[in-house]
Amino acid sequence: MTTKEKVQQEINEMPENLLEQVYSYIHSIKYRKNGKKKIHTFKLNGAFDNINIRQKAYE
C-alpha cells in the first residue's frame, strides 16, 4: 500500500465536519509561496564605487 492510498483511506474514514480543515491544509501546502523576499535597493549613482566603505565606517 502506497502513501497516497494510506492518506486516501484515512480521509475516507474521517468525519464530514473535518474534511474542510483537511482540504484547507492541503491547499495551503500545495500553493505555498517561496520564502524569497525582495531586497530593497538604493540608487546611489556610483557614489561609493571607489571608496573603502569599511574604512569610512570606522572613522
Secondary structure, DSSP 4 states (H G I P E B T S, - for coil): --HHHHHHHHHHHS-HHHHHHHHHHHHHHHTPPPS--PPP----TTTTTTS-HHHHHT-
